[in-house]
Amino acid sequence: MGCPWDWCGQRRARLVGAARRHLWRHDAEYRRYWARNSEAGCPDLLDYIFVTPQDSPDPAALFPRLRWGGLVVFTTPKRADAVAAATIFRDREGFIVDAEPRPIGLGPLGLSLPGLRGWCFTARKVQLVAPGRFTDRFTYQVELVRDAATGAFVVRKEVPSLEQIVNRLRDRFPDADDETVTSRARKLVDKVFPVFLTREAAFLNILQRDLPKPYNDRVPKVLGTEKDERGFVRRLHLSWLRNGGEPISQIEFARQGADLLQALHDRAGIIHLDLRLDNFVITEKGVGFVDFGSAVRVDEDLQQSKMLQTLFDEMMYTSESQKRLAKMTRKGKVTSSAISRGLNRVDKAVDLFCLAVEMNESHLHPDLKALVHYVPDGAEARALAKLTTTIMTPSDPNNPPFKSARDILQGIERVNTKLHDVAAAAG
């Protein structure tokens, strides 16, 4: 004889439906960010994943399917199941329990009728990289935390521990001896990371001061810093620029990126130097940039600091942007003097190169692909690809038509106008 909660598909759908109704009625965040794409087999990152005991929820398996800040919503008719599952997620595998198990109605319209009451909790993905896993880059410890005053989530970016860097170095250089690994890790933790985090805090404050609205809403705001005895920042609290909102067109993604870059260069006098897609966001405020740890002032003389000059010299040969620029230059895909001048140099040209390439590739990044309408052989994609070719390989490489972010922005706007004219004529 079957149990009324036998976890067949219909029962699971009923639990998930009850959780959705509960969130819709009581949670403004859900109404704002609920996932419009299907969970089943969806290749895109999700803001919400709904699970039941039938799904055997595993934090490690769910982590890569969620956006940063996304939520696992667990629903069950049994309180004991909810408590047990919450224990699994509590501060493990990059999650926190965001809302403790609470009763919800499983009846029609979410009513809590006799025998139709369930339990639900939510777990939030708060770390960018799952604990115990490494990225290809040496980076900070970055996670979401609740602001004590407002209760809102903010970004906490801090210098990693010596142990974390030692483990990272051993993973990357397995043949290195312990003394060498420890010495290099200590240099990174004591000098390199604090210097760049201190610089990032300073640049973000400059951007808030010098970028007019609404541009300054599209870069992070410094909410607080914690410094060591030398005055270097070791922990930085920032506003969270959360990916989400209504999708935009590919050409709008390109236009907003170029517009912000022009403001960055011309109004604030800041060069980003690391405009990979990882450092683009698409929020309700528009396309934004994050991670200004590698930034410089337009007129900055790095030679005044031997350490900075050494670090940036190394960065200009080892960063992913520089590697890609070097490869495309060797293959003849970059001939413009306005772009190639950025090869192995601290220059605005590095940002121009990144923008010209990345405006065609938002569909390749898991955080952005669902937020930008991309048609592989569509008119926008073809027109922007052609524009990038003109930027990179102009007919006269020594006198290229695109020398600045303003030039690229105007080129995108001309493409947009032409596409509108063609569409109007066809309609």
VEXLO-243185 format. One record per residue (C-alpha): residue number from 1; residue in one letter; z, x, y. Coordinates in nm, 3 decimals. Each point is the difference from the previous one (the first is absolute). Layout:
// VEXLO-243185
NODE resi resn       w       u       v
NODE  NUM    A       Z       X       Y
...
***
This chain:
// VEXLO-243185
NODE resi resn       w       u       v
NODE    1    M   0.000   0.000   0.000
NODE    2    G  -0.113   0.151   0.329
NODE    3    C   0.232   0.093   0.286
NODE    4    P  -0.071  -0.171   0.334
NODE    5    W  -0.040   0.348   0.148
NODE    6    D  -0.221   0.154  -0.268
NODE    7    W  -0.184   0.228   0.250
NODE    8    C  -0.341  -0.146  -0.067
NODE    9    G  -0.251   0.031   0.282
NODE   10    Q   0.088  -0.339   0.140
NODE   11    R   0.369   0.086   0.022
NODE   12    R  -0.072   0.334   0.168
NODE   13    A  -0.227  -0.168   0.253
NODE   14    R   0.276  -0.251   0.072
NODE   15    L   0.252   0.277   0.071
NODE   16    V  -0.240   0.194   0.221
NODE   17    G  -0.096  -0.317   0.183
NODE   18    A   0.365  -0.078   0.068
NODE   19    A   0.057   0.351   0.136
NODE   20    R  -0.304  -0.031   0.228
NODE   21    R   0.117  -0.336   0.135
NODE   22    H   0.349   0.136   0.061
NODE   23    L  -0.133   0.300   0.193
NODE   24    W  -0.243  -0.211   0.199
NODE   25    R   0.282  -0.230   0.113
NODE   26    H   0.264   0.263   0.069
NODE   27    D  -0.168   0.337   0.064
NODE   28    A  -0.204   0.076   0.314
NODE   29    E  -0.110   0.335  -0.143
NODE   30    Y  -0.163  -0.172  -0.295
NODE   31    R  -0.188  -0.240   0.222
NODE   32    R  -0.124   0.299   0.198
NODE   33    Y  -0.093   0.241  -0.279
NODE   34    W  -0.050  -0.204  -0.316
NODE   35    A  -0.267   0.151  -0.223
NODE   36    R  -0.333  -0.181   0.018
NODE   37    N  -0.150   0.189  -0.291
NODE   38    S   0.057  -0.085  -0.364
NODE   39    E   0.269   0.196  -0.179
NODE   40    A  -0.170  -0.004  -0.337
NODE   41    G  -0.208   0.314  -0.037
NODE   42    C  -0.014   0.048   0.378
NODE   43    P  -0.101   0.358   0.088
NODE   44    D   0.141  -0.029   0.353
NODE   45    L   0.356   0.064   0.105
NODE   46    L   0.209  -0.314   0.033
NODE   47    D   0.273  -0.110   0.240
NODE   48    Y   0.162  -0.221  -0.267
NODE   49    I   0.008   0.014  -0.378
NODE   50    F   0.161  -0.295  -0.181
NODE   51    V   0.161   0.068  -0.337
NODE   52    T   0.209  -0.184  -0.258
NODE   53    P   0.189   0.117  -0.312
NODE   54    Q  -0.326  -0.056  -0.189
NODE   55    D  -0.155   0.289   0.195
NODE   56    S   0.267   0.256  -0.100
NODE   57    P   0.010   0.135   0.357
NODE   58    D  -0.009   0.379   0.017
NODE   59    P   0.061   0.163   0.343
NODE   60    A  -0.211   0.305  -0.087
NODE   61    A  -0.298  -0.218  -0.096
NODE   62    L   0.031  -0.228   0.304
NODE   63    F   0.046   0.278   0.257
NODE   64    P  -0.369   0.109   0.022
NODE   65    R  -0.119  -0.362   0.028
NODE   66    L   0.196  -0.075   0.317
NODE   67    R  -0.058   0.091   0.360
NODE   68    W   0.274   0.200   0.163
NODE   69    G   0.261  -0.260   0.092
NODE   70    G  -0.139  -0.250  -0.250
NODE   71    L   0.226  -0.224  -0.209
NODE   72    V   0.050  -0.077  -0.366
NODE   73    V   0.116  -0.362  -0.034
NODE   74    F   0.181  -0.069  -0.328
NODE   75    T   0.067  -0.360  -0.107
NODE   76    T   0.179  -0.132  -0.307
NODE   77    P   0.190  -0.313  -0.105
NODE   78    K   0.298   0.216  -0.107
NODE   79    R   0.235   0.170   0.244
NODE   80    A   0.086   0.268  -0.257
NODE   81    D  -0.370   0.099  -0.022
NODE   82    A  -0.024   0.030   0.377
NODE   83    V   0.315   0.215   0.022
NODE   84    A  -0.119   0.227  -0.281
NODE   85    A  -0.346   0.045   0.154
NODE   86    A   0.148   0.069   0.345
NODE   87    T   0.208   0.277  -0.154
NODE   88    I  -0.318   0.166  -0.127
NODE   89    F  -0.155   0.002   0.348
NODE   90    R   0.311   0.095   0.195
NODE   91    D  -0.071   0.332   0.170
NODE   92    R  -0.232   0.111  -0.280
NODE   93    E  -0.363   0.111   0.002
NODE   94    G  -0.031  -0.032   0.376
NODE   95    F   0.128  -0.359   0.026
NODE   96    I   0.301  -0.171   0.151
NODE   97    V   0.121  -0.352  -0.075
NODE   98    D  -0.094  -0.174   0.323
NODE   99    A   0.151  -0.341  -0.080
NODE  100    E   0.263  -0.043  -0.270
NODE  101    P  -0.045  -0.264  -0.274
NODE  102    R   0.025  -0.346   0.154
NODE  103    P  -0.059  -0.353  -0.132
NODE  104    I  -0.328  -0.179   0.069
NODE  105    G  -0.126  -0.345  -0.097
NODE  106    L  -0.255  -0.021  -0.280
NODE  107    G  -0.070  -0.370   0.043
NODE  108    P  -0.287  -0.164   0.189
NODE  109    L  -0.029   0.127   0.361
NODE  110    G   0.268   0.257  -0.080
NODE  111    L   0.274  -0.255  -0.064
NODE  112    S   0.305   0.112  -0.198
NODE  113    L   0.025  -0.284  -0.252
NODE  114    P   0.236  -0.005  -0.300
NODE  115    G  -0.121   0.260  -0.247
NODE  116    L  -0.266   0.122   0.241
NODE  117    R   0.174   0.276   0.189
NODE  118    G  -0.113   0.361  -0.025
NODE  119    W   0.095   0.338   0.137
NODE  120    C  -0.201   0.238   0.212
NODE  121    F   0.038   0.346   0.154
NODE  122    T  -0.235   0.236   0.185
NODE  123    A  -0.034   0.378  -0.025
NODE  124    R  -0.177   0.196   0.274
NODE  125    K  -0.206   0.318  -0.037
NODE  126    V   0.161   0.230   0.255
NODE  127    Q  -0.129   0.344  -0.092
NODE  128    L  -0.353   0.124   0.057
NODE  129    V   0.002   0.216  -0.312
NODE  130    A   0.190  -0.099  -0.313
NODE  131    P   0.304   0.219  -0.074
NODE  132    G  -0.082   0.294  -0.226
NODE  133    R  -0.368  -0.009   0.088
NODE  134    F  -0.189   0.235   0.228
NODE  135    T  -0.296  -0.027   0.232
NODE  136    D  -0.256   0.275   0.058
NODE  137    R   0.159   0.078   0.337
NODE  138    F   0.336   0.134   0.107
NODE  139    T   0.148  -0.286   0.192
NODE  140    Y   0.318  -0.156   0.127
NODE  141    Q   0.229  -0.245  -0.172
NODE  142    V  -0.121  -0.333   0.140
NODE  143    E   0.150  -0.341  -0.075
NODE  144    L   0.079  -0.336   0.152
NODE  145    V   0.359  -0.076   0.098
NODE  146    R   0.167  -0.290   0.178
NODE  147    D   0.090   0.054   0.363
NODE  148    A   0.375  -0.051   0.031
NODE  149    A  -0.028  -0.184   0.331
NODE  150    T  -0.296  -0.232  -0.061
NODE  151    G  -0.024  -0.022  -0.378
NODE  152    A  -0.375   0.072   0.025
NODE  153    F  -0.162   0.264  -0.215
NODE  154    V  -0.082   0.331   0.167
NODE  155    V  -0.143   0.329  -0.125
NODE  156    R   0.235   0.287  -0.075
NODE  157    K  -0.178   0.335  -0.015
NODE  158    E   0.209   0.302  -0.084
NODE  159    V  -0.017   0.361  -0.108
NODE  160    P   0.007   0.006  -0.381
NODE  161    S   0.279   0.173  -0.184
NODE  162    L  -0.028   0.355  -0.127
NODE  163    E   0.010  -0.132  -0.357
NODE  164    Q  -0.293  -0.233   0.065
NODE  165    I  -0.213   0.280   0.142
NODE  166    V   0.096   0.241  -0.280
NODE  167    N  -0.108  -0.260  -0.256
NODE  168    R  -0.323  -0.061   0.190
NODE  169    L  -0.079   0.373   0.013
NODE  170    R   0.076   0.048  -0.367
NODE  171    D  -0.233  -0.289  -0.082
NODE  172    R  -0.277   0.148   0.213
NODE  173    F   0.053   0.369  -0.086
NODE  174    P   0.138   0.005  -0.355
NODE  175    D  -0.048   0.376  -0.038
NODE  176    A   0.200   0.096   0.313
NODE  177    D   0.341   0.161  -0.055
NODE  178    D   0.318  -0.180   0.103
NODE  179    E   0.079   0.237   0.288
NODE  180    T  -0.341  -0.049   0.160
NODE  181    V   0.016  -0.377  -0.043
NODE  182    T   0.349  -0.027   0.148
NODE  183    S  -0.083   0.229   0.292
NODE  184    R  -0.311  -0.197   0.093
NODE  185    A   0.181  -0.333  -0.042
NODE  186    R   0.280   0.115   0.230
NODE  187    K  -0.250   0.101   0.268
NODE  188    L  -0.164  -0.343  -0.017
NODE  189    V   0.331  -0.186   0.015
NODE  190    D   0.169   0.216   0.264
NODE  191    K  -0.293   0.078   0.231
NODE  192    V  -0.339  -0.160  -0.063
NODE  193    F   0.095  -0.364  -0.061
NODE  194    P   0.258  -0.020   0.283
NODE  195    V  -0.245   0.153   0.249
NODE  196    F  -0.277  -0.246  -0.078
NODE  197    L   0.235  -0.300  -0.012
NODE  198    T   0.136   0.101   0.341
NODE  199    R  -0.355   0.027   0.134
NODE  200    E  -0.090  -0.341  -0.144
NODE  201    A   0.294  -0.165   0.175
NODE  202    A  -0.104   0.161   0.328
NODE  203    F  -0.363  -0.107  -0.032
NODE  204    L   0.090  -0.358  -0.086
NODE  205    N   0.217  -0.016   0.311
NODE  206    I  -0.291   0.134   0.206
NODE  207    L  -0.226  -0.269  -0.146
NODE  208    Q   0.245  -0.277   0.090
NODE  209    R   0.019   0.141   0.352
NODE  210    D  -0.369   0.068   0.062
NODE  211    L  -0.191  -0.251  -0.211
NODE  212    P  -0.038  -0.336   0.181
NODE  213    K   0.057  -0.325  -0.181
NODE  214    P  -0.126  -0.111  -0.244
NODE  215    Y  -0.087   0.349  -0.125
NODE  216    N   0.362   0.111  -0.025
NODE  217    D   0.067  -0.287  -0.242
NODE  218    R  -0.245   0.162  -0.242
NODE  219    V   0.196   0.322  -0.050
NODE  220    P   0.360   0.026  -0.125
NODE  221    K   0.295  -0.015   0.239
NODE  222    V   0.293   0.237  -0.036
NODE  223    L   0.316  -0.205  -0.059
NODE  224    G   0.242   0.286  -0.055
NODE  225    T   0.034   0.362  -0.107
NODE  226    E   0.260   0.212  -0.179
NODE  227    K  -0.002   0.370   0.086
NODE  228    D   0.151   0.313  -0.149
NODE  229    E   0.212   0.253   0.188
NODE  230    R  -0.315   0.175   0.126
NODE  231    G  -0.132  -0.318   0.158
NODE  232    F  -0.276  -0.055  -0.257
NODE  233    V  -0.061  -0.355  -0.123
NODE  234    R   0.082  -0.040  -0.367
NODE  235    R  -0.013  -0.380  -0.018
NODE  236    L  -0.221  -0.233   0.199
NODE  237    H   0.013  -0.380   0.019
NODE  238    L  -0.327  -0.167   0.096
NODE  239    S  -0.141  -0.348   0.045
NODE  240    W  -0.183  -0.120  -0.311
NODE  241    L  -0.371  -0.063   0.056
NODE  242    R  -0.049  -0.229  -0.296
NODE  243    N  -0.347  -0.044  -0.147
NODE  244    G  -0.097  -0.365  -0.010
NODE  245    G  -0.131  -0.292   0.195
NODE  246    E  -0.346  -0.151   0.005
NODE  247    P  -0.285   0.224  -0.123
NODE  248    I  -0.236   0.145   0.261
NODE  249    S  -0.366   0.098  -0.017
NODE  250    Q  -0.104   0.355  -0.079
NODE  251    I  -0.146   0.047   0.345
NODE  252    E   0.322  -0.130   0.159
NODE  253    F   0.195   0.253  -0.206
NODE  254    A  -0.227   0.274   0.134
NODE  255    R   0.011  -0.129   0.359
NODE  256    Q   0.378  -0.029   0.013
NODE  257    G   0.043   0.343  -0.156
NODE  258    A  -0.233   0.162   0.254
NODE  259    D   0.163  -0.189   0.286
NODE  260    L   0.348   0.118  -0.099
NODE  261    L  -0.122   0.356  -0.051
NODE  262    Q  -0.154   0.000   0.348
NODE  263    A   0.334  -0.110   0.145
NODE  264    L   0.179   0.263  -0.205
NODE  265    H  -0.225   0.281   0.127
NODE  266    D  -0.067  -0.112   0.356
NODE  267    R   0.313  -0.191   0.103
NODE  268    A   0.277   0.176  -0.195
NODE  269    G  -0.163   0.341  -0.049
NODE  270    I   0.089   0.011  -0.370
NODE  271    I  -0.215   0.120  -0.293
NODE  272    H   0.106  -0.146  -0.336
NODE  273    L  -0.168   0.257  -0.233
NODE  274    D   0.068  -0.199  -0.320
NODE  275    L  -0.187  -0.331   0.031
NODE  276    R  -0.046  -0.059  -0.370
NODE  277    L  -0.006  -0.363  -0.116
NODE  278    D   0.362   0.049  -0.116
NODE  279    N   0.089   0.017   0.369
NODE  280    F  -0.189  -0.315   0.107
NODE  281    V   0.175  -0.337  -0.001
NODE  282    I  -0.129  -0.350   0.068
NODE  283    T   0.271  -0.221   0.143
NODE  284    E   0.013  -0.321   0.199
NODE  285    K  -0.014   0.222   0.310
NODE  286    G  -0.327   0.159  -0.113
NODE  287    V  -0.110   0.328  -0.155
NODE  288    G   0.268   0.264   0.045
NODE  289    F   0.075   0.363  -0.080
NODE  290    V   0.315   0.145  -0.159
NODE  291    D   0.133   0.343  -0.102
NODE  292    F  -0.026   0.215   0.311
NODE  293    G   0.173   0.298  -0.160
NODE  294    S  -0.313   0.216   0.027
NODE  295    A  -0.085  -0.106   0.355
NODE  296    V  -0.042   0.231   0.300
NODE  297    R  -0.038  -0.046   0.374
NODE  298    V  -0.355   0.033   0.128
NODE  299    D   0.093   0.301   0.214
NODE  300    E   0.268   0.146  -0.230
NODE  301    D   0.007   0.379  -0.039
NODE  302    L   0.117   0.054  -0.356
NODE  303    Q  -0.002   0.375   0.050
NODE  304    Q   0.325  -0.029   0.193
NODE  305    S   0.175  -0.047  -0.335
NODE  306    K  -0.087   0.243  -0.277
NODE  307    M   0.134  -0.238  -0.264
NODE  308    L  -0.201  -0.297   0.131
NODE  309    Q  -0.315   0.207   0.027
NODE  310    T   0.042   0.119  -0.360
NODE  311    L   0.068  -0.351  -0.130
NODE  312    F  -0.293  -0.158   0.183
NODE  313    D  -0.233   0.285  -0.098
NODE  314    E   0.088  -0.068  -0.363
NODE  315    M  -0.037  -0.375   0.050
NODE  316    M  -0.347   0.043   0.149
NODE  317    Y  -0.116   0.151  -0.329
NODE  318    T   0.196  -0.205  -0.251
NODE  319    S   0.016  -0.360   0.130
NODE  320    E  -0.211  -0.262  -0.175
NODE  321    S  -0.188  -0.075   0.322
NODE  322    Q  -0.092   0.365   0.044
NODE  323    K  -0.104   0.039  -0.363
NODE  324    R  -0.229  -0.301   0.033
NODE  325    L  -0.145   0.120   0.331
NODE  326    A  -0.068   0.343  -0.151
NODE  327    K  -0.169  -0.152  -0.306
NODE  328    M  -0.223  -0.231   0.205
NODE  329    T  -0.090   0.285   0.235
NODE  330    R  -0.105   0.221  -0.292
NODE  331    K  -0.219  -0.279  -0.135
NODE  332    G  -0.168  -0.057   0.336
NODE  333    K   0.159  -0.343   0.047
NODE  334    V   0.167   0.118   0.321
NODE  335    T  -0.218   0.183   0.251
NODE  336    S   0.125  -0.141   0.332
NODE  337    S   0.162   0.270   0.212
NODE  338    A   0.246  -0.263   0.129
NODE  339    I   0.127  -0.056  -0.355
NODE  340    S  -0.041   0.341  -0.161
NODE  341    R   0.207   0.162   0.274
NODE  342    G   0.301  -0.155  -0.170
NODE  343    L  -0.051   0.208  -0.316
NODE  344    N   0.318   0.203  -0.056
NODE  345    R   0.110  -0.074   0.356
NODE  346    V   0.253  -0.220   0.180
NODE  347    D  -0.242  -0.220   0.191
NODE  348    K  -0.080  -0.363   0.088
NODE  349    A  -0.309   0.045  -0.217
NODE  350    V   0.221  -0.028  -0.310
NODE  351    D   0.098  -0.356   0.101
NODE  352    L  -0.364  -0.088   0.083
NODE  353    F  -0.110   0.120  -0.343
NODE  354    C   0.271  -0.199  -0.178
NODE  355    L  -0.077  -0.319   0.192
NODE  356    A  -0.376   0.027  -0.059
NODE  357    V   0.056   0.038  -0.374
NODE  358    E   0.290  -0.238  -0.055
NODE  359    M  -0.155  -0.296   0.185
NODE  360    N  -0.234  -0.029  -0.300
NODE  361    E   0.265   0.032  -0.270
NODE  362    S   0.278  -0.253   0.057
NODE  363    H  -0.102  -0.167  -0.328
NODE  364    L   0.102   0.317  -0.187
NODE  365    H   0.365  -0.020   0.103
NODE  366    P   0.224  -0.239  -0.197
NODE  367    D   0.213  -0.092   0.303
NODE  368    L  -0.299  -0.083   0.220
NODE  369    K  -0.274  -0.137  -0.227
NODE  370    A   0.127  -0.357  -0.001
NODE  371    L   0.042   0.008   0.380
NODE  372    V  -0.357   0.097   0.091
NODE  373    H  -0.304  -0.208  -0.089
NODE  374    Y  -0.240   0.249  -0.159
NODE  375    V  -0.343  -0.087  -0.139
NODE  376    P  -0.145   0.311  -0.169
NODE  377    D  -0.360  -0.064   0.098
NODE  378    G   0.073  -0.226   0.296
NODE  379    A  -0.134   0.041   0.352
NODE  380    E   0.332   0.133   0.135
NODE  381    A   0.038   0.259  -0.274
NODE  382    R  -0.357   0.124   0.042
NODE  383    A   0.024   0.013   0.380
NODE  384    L   0.331   0.189   0.002
NODE  385    A  -0.123   0.244  -0.264
NODE  386    K  -0.306   0.068   0.215
NODE  387    L   0.222   0.051   0.305
NODE  388    T   0.214   0.250  -0.192
NODE  389    T  -0.313   0.192  -0.100
NODE  390    T  -0.106   0.017   0.366
NODE  391    I   0.346   0.120   0.101
NODE  392    M   0.005   0.268  -0.269
NODE  393    T  -0.363   0.115  -0.001
NODE  394    P  -0.160  -0.074   0.339
NODE  395    S  -0.363   0.093   0.072
NODE  396    D   0.125   0.266   0.242
NODE  397    P   0.316   0.151  -0.152
NODE  398    N   0.070   0.207   0.313
NODE  399    N  -0.012  -0.305   0.227
NODE  400    P   0.135  -0.286  -0.213
NODE  401    P   0.030  -0.350   0.148
NODE  402    F   0.350  -0.047  -0.145
NODE  403    K   0.249   0.247   0.142
NODE  404    S   0.314  -0.210   0.043
NODE  405    A   0.187  -0.303  -0.128
NODE  406    R  -0.138  -0.193   0.296
NODE  407    D  -0.355   0.084  -0.109
NODE  408    I   0.072  -0.121  -0.354
NODE  409    L   0.160  -0.320   0.132
NODE  410    Q  -0.305  -0.072   0.214
NODE  411    G  -0.226   0.067  -0.299
NODE  412    I   0.196  -0.249  -0.211
NODE  413    E  -0.017  -0.259   0.276
NODE  414    R  -0.378   0.043   0.025
NODE  415    V  -0.029  -0.048  -0.377
NODE  416    N   0.215  -0.312   0.023
NODE  417    T  -0.212  -0.146   0.281
NODE  418    K  -0.318   0.068  -0.194
NODE  419    L   0.137  -0.166  -0.314
NODE  420    H   0.100  -0.307   0.202
NODE  421    D  -0.347  -0.018   0.157
NODE  422    V  -0.169   0.024  -0.341
NODE  423    A   0.229  -0.267  -0.144
NODE  424    A  -0.064  -0.229   0.301
NODE  425    A  -0.376   0.042  -0.033
NODE  426    A   0.014  -0.072  -0.373
NODE  427    G   0.220  -0.307   0.055
***
